[in-house]
Structures are given as structure tokens and as C-alpha cells.
Amino acid sequence: MKVKIIAEIGQAHEGSLGIAHSYIEALSNTGIDIIKFQTHIAEAESSSEEPFRVKFSYEDKTRFDYWKRMEFTLEQWIGIKNHCDQKGLEFMSTPTCLAAVDLLEKVGVKSYKVGSGDITNLLLLEKIAQTGKPIIISSGMSSITELQQAVDLIHQNDNQISILQCTSKYPTKPSDMGFNLINLYRTKFNVPIGFSDHSGTIFPSLAATALGAQIIEFHVVFDRMIFGPDSKSSLNINEIKTLSKGIRFIENAQNYQHENDLDDALKNMKNIFEKSLSVNKNLFMGHIISFDDLESKKPSNLGIPAKHFDNVVGKRLNKDKNKFDFLNYEDIG
């Protein structure tokens, strides 16, 4: 199965339609498969009482104001999806409320991503599951029990489901990656398991790919110095290009089932690098060969194989040999 690479723009567009399209254009040449946004409808998802990251922006007085600024109209979302389609990339978005699901159904998404903060929002999960479309959920803020409840609800509707191991710390430290959970989730839930990264580096996603992650997700930003809640936890465009190449490299390496038997190319290499027996000094006919008379030199097919030196020690030469001549069985009696 090909590893799906998801680049999340999230709110990096800062509410600007032009910047959103600029991200799509820039990402179209990075080797990713899916561009993901977040679909916010402030009145439906938030209130002026929301306490998280209040006054974190010079522009927004409340978190509600921030979400409001992140909104796009239906027509704008359709334009964003069409741009992704034109670039051969799947458009995906995380709905943050039920109203956003209705909007995304009109836009025409193929699948849904659910953020870890909504894993216990069974109302939203039911709404998404009723679409019948594949669902990816992140584990970041949920316990095993809560994940199980979400998986059970989604399975009741026969949706395809994938789980991403995710740590909701920004940026995520190496000690918080939770790589051990990739195999745990794979064993427990028997669904495709991936990895959602917030480290701001390419290394965790490469490691997760090597560990068998089937989906890799990360945030994107043009520059980590840009204002935004996810900027320091994101990758820039050049890093994404490198990461995509690395993921495909690892993927191809995993798909090649290496056998212990040597192919023709390796057999030829073996002949070049392995060695034959030779003598390390001028020796005359009748000399009894000792261990100290022997040398080994390349290639392996011009004399007795060096591994068979025991067959030679104690044998008598039946001809003269010059220093560093190869030694063959016809030279000994």
C-alpha cells in the first residue's frame, strides 16, 4: 500500500484566499498526495468564552474572532477544491462542527479528517460517519478507551477508518513522539495506522514510515517565523520536498523483499572482492607450503579460494612459484 502524504495548511493561510491558493500552488511540486485544510464556522463551533490561546494575535481580540477570520464561503471552498483537483491533489478538510460537514458535502470531499480534540465528540463523528466516506482520526488528546468508542461508532456505519498516532504538543519533542503506539494501534484496532507530526522537522515522519505508518501528516508553512498557532511545528516547502523523497525511498526499500540468495550482479561483485590464494615469496619446486607462505589477493576465480587454505598447508609444490603468483591445485601434489 502506498504511503499517503498529507500536507496540512490548516490556518496557515491566515484567512486570506490568495495565500490559500499560493500554498496549493507551492505544494503541487513537493510529491505529496493530499492537501488538508480546516473548515471553521465560528458561530457553530465556538463562543466568546473559549479560553484557548486568547489574545495570542495582534489582530483578534478573542479566539472566536480568530475562527471567524479563518472562514471561507462555499464558493471560495469550491474554488480551493478545484485548484487542488487541477494540480492532481486530493482536497481534504477537518470539519470543526456539524455545519462544516454540511458545507464540505456541498464542496464534494472524498474523505474526512477528524482532529484529536473531537474524538469524544460522538455527535460530530456520527454526522461524518453518516456520509459513508472514509474517515481519518488523530489520537492526540484521546485515551485508548476514547479511541475505541470512536472506532466502534465509525464501524457501525461501515466507514473505512484510519488512525494517526499524534501528540498534541507544539512543537513535539523526541521523547513525546509515541512511536510505540503505532504498532499497538495496529494490533488493537486492525485498521491502517499513520502518524501526524508536529515537530517542525522531517525526522519523525521518516522514522514513522520505517515503522510501517501508512499515512503521514504534517503542517506546512512558508516560513516558521510567520505568525500562526502551528508555524513553529510546521515544515517549509523545501523540507516537504525532501521528506516526500525520503518517504518514497523508504517505501520502495520496504517493498523489496531481500533474499539471502545472491542475484547475478552480487555474484559478480563477490568474485571481484573475494580473494584467491597466492604465495608471498619466491618458492621452489618441492617446497612444503606453510601458513606463513600464503597471501590472499583479488579476484577470487584465479586461484584456490582463500577460505580453503587448510587444503594447501603441508602440501608440496610441484613447480616453482614467484612471489605473489596465484596458487592452484595443479601447483601442489
N, C-alpha and C positions, 0 to 999 in steps of 0.2 A: 504494500500500500504506500503510495506516495505521501510524503510528509506535507501537510498543508501549512503554508506560511501565511500568517495573518499579521498585517501591519495596522495597528490601531491609531487612527488620527485622533479619536476621542474628541476633546475640546481644544486641540492644538490650533484649530482654525480661528479661535477667539471670536466666534460669531460672525466672521467675515466669509461671505460666499466666495469671494475671489481667492482668499487664502485656501479655502477648502478645495477648490479646483486646482490650485497650484500644487497642493500635496498629491492629488491624484496624478497630475502630470509628472511630478518628480518621482513618484513611486512606481510608475509604469515601467521603468527600466531597471528595477532593482531585483527582479527574479521572484517577487512574492506572488501569491495566488489570490489573496483576498484583502480588500481594504475595508476596515471596520470603523464605523462612527458610533456615536451615542445619540439617541434621539430623545431630546428633552422637551417636555411641555410643562412649564413651571407651575401653572395653576393646578395641574393634576398630580404632580409628584412632590411638591414642596410647599413650604409656607414661610412666612417671615420669622417663624420661631426656630427654623433649622439652625442648629448650633455649630455645625462642622465648618471649619475654615472661614469663619466670619471675619470680615474686614481683612481678608488676605489680598484684596485687589484695590488698586488706586481708583478703579473705575466703578466698582459695585459696592453699594452700602450694605447689602445683605447677600446671603447665599442665594436667596430667591431671585434677586436682581441678576446675579451671575447666570443662573439657569435660564432666565428669561432672555438674556443676551445670547445664549447658545442656541436658541431656537431657529429653525428654518421653516418656511411654508411648505405645503405639499408640493407645489410646483417646483420649488427650489430643490427639494429632496429628489424629485423625479429627474431633474437636471443632473444632480450629483450621480444618481444611479446610471443614467445614460452615459455619462462621461466614463464611469468605471467599465460599463459594457463595451464602449468604444475601444478601451485600452485592453480588453480581454481579461479583466479582473472582476471577480465577484464582489458585488456590493453587499456589505453586511452591516447591521447596526444593532446596538443594545438598546431595547426599549426600556425606559425607566418608569413607565406607568402603563396602565391598560390603554389609555388614549393613544399612546405612542404605538402600541401594537396595531390598533386600527389604522393609524396613519401609514405604518410600514407595509401593511397588507395592500393598501392602495398604491404604494410605491412599487411593490412587487418583489420583496426579498425572497431569496431561495431558502434561507435558514436564519436561525436566531442565535444570538449570544446573550446569556444571562449573567450579569455581574454577580460577584460573590455576596454583595450586600443584599441581593434579592433572593438568595437561595431559600430563605424561610418565608418568602412572600408567595405562599401557595396560590393565592388569588391570581397573581401575575403569571405564575407558572402554568396554571390551569388555562388562562386566557391564551397564552402562547401555544400550549400543547394542543388546544382545540383547532389550531391552524393546520395540524398534521405535518408540519415541516420539521426538519432536523433541528435539534437544539444542542448547543454547547453551553455547559455551565462551568463556572470557576469556583474553586473550593475555598478561596482566601479567608473568608470570615465565617466559615461554617465548620461544625463538628462532623464526625463520621455519621452520627445519628441524623443530623440535619441533611447531610448529603443523601443518605439512604431514603429519607422521606421525599426529597425532591426527585430522586431517580424512580422511586415507586410510582409517584404521581405521573411522571412523564411516560413510564412504561404502560400505565393504564390506558393511555391514549395512543399507544403503538408508535410513538415518535422515535426516530433514531436519536440516540443521545451520546454525547462525548463529554468527558470531564477533563478539565485542565487543573493540574496542580498549580496553585497560585498562593503567594504570600503577600498579604495586604500591608506591606511596609515599603515606604518610598524614600530613597531607593533601598532595595533589598540587599542585605549583607550576605556574604557567602554562607555563613552559619545558619541563615534563615531560609535557604532555598527549599528544603524539604524534598530532596531528590528521592529519598527512601519511600516517599508516598506514591511515586509513580508506579512502582511495582505493586505496592499494597492496594492501590485503587484498581489496578488492572486485575488483580486476583479476586478482590472482593466484589467488584461490580461487573466484570466481564464485558466491558464496553471499551471503545477506543479511548486512550488516555493521552493527554498532551500536557503542555507546560506553558504557563503565562508568566512572562518575566517583567520585573520592574527594577532591574539592577542598573540600567544605564550602560551596560556592557554587552558584548556579544557572547561572552564565555558561557553563561548558564544555559543559553539556548543550544549551543553546540554540545554541551555535556548532556542535556536532556535528550537531544536527538540520538546520541550514542547509547543512551539508556533505553531507547525504544519509544520515545514520545512520537506520536503520530500527528500531532498538531503543535505548532509553535506560534505563540502570540507575543507581541511586544508593542510598546508605544513608539510613535515616531514624532520627531520634532526637527525643524530645520536647524536649530541651534539650541543647546541646553541652557544658554544664557537667556533665552526668551522667557518672558513671564508665562506662567501656567502651572497648574497643580501637578502635572505629570512631567514637566520639562526635564528635571534632573534624573528622572527614572526612564528616560526615553533614549532611543537610538537616532542618530542622524542618517541622512540618505546614504553617505558613503559606507557607514558601518553596516547598514542593511544590505548593501550590495555584497560586502564581504561575508556577512552572515549567511545570506542565501547561497552563495557559492560553497561555504563550509557545510551547510546542511545537505546540499546535493552531493557533495563529496562523501560525507559520512553515509548518506543513504545508499549511494552506489556501492560503497565498501561493504555495507551490511548485506546488500542483495547478492554479492558474490560469495558463493559457498565454497570456501577454500578447502581443497582436498590435500591430503598428505602426499599422494602420488604426484610426481613431478610431470609437468607438461613439457613439450619439446623444447620450448625456449629455456626453461630452467635446467633441462638436461644438458643443453649446450653450454649454459653458464657453469654448470657443475664440472663439465670436462675442462673448462678454461681455468677454473680456480682450484680444483683439486690437483694433487701432485703425484708424480711418479718417483720411484726410487732412482737415485744416481749414486755414484761414488764420489767421495770428497777429496780424493788424492789419486795420483797415478798408481795403479795396481797391476801386477803382472800375473800371467797365467800360472795357475797352481796355488795362488794366494787363497787362504781360508778367510772368508769375509767375517768381520766382526761388526758389532753395532757401531763402533767408532769410525768405521769406514764409510758409513752411509750418510747421504744427504737426500732431501726431497725437493723436487723442482717441478714447476708447471711446464706443460699441461699434464693431464692425468692419463693420456692414452698413448704415451711414447715409452713407457716402461712398466715395470711391475708396480701395481698400486702401492702407495706408501703404507697403507693400512696392513699390507701383507709382509712387512719387514721381517716378521718372525720366520717366514718361509725361506728367508735368504741367509740370515745369520747362521754361520757354521758350514755353509756350502762353499765349494771350491770353484774358483774361476777357471773356465776352460779357454780363456783368451785374455790378452792384455786389455786393460781399460784405462783411458786417460781421465784426468781429473774432471769431474762433473759430467762424464758420459752417463747417459741413461743406462739402467741395468734391466735386462730382460731375462726370462727364464732360460733362453738358449745360451746365455752367457755363463751359466752355472751348471755344475754337474753334481 
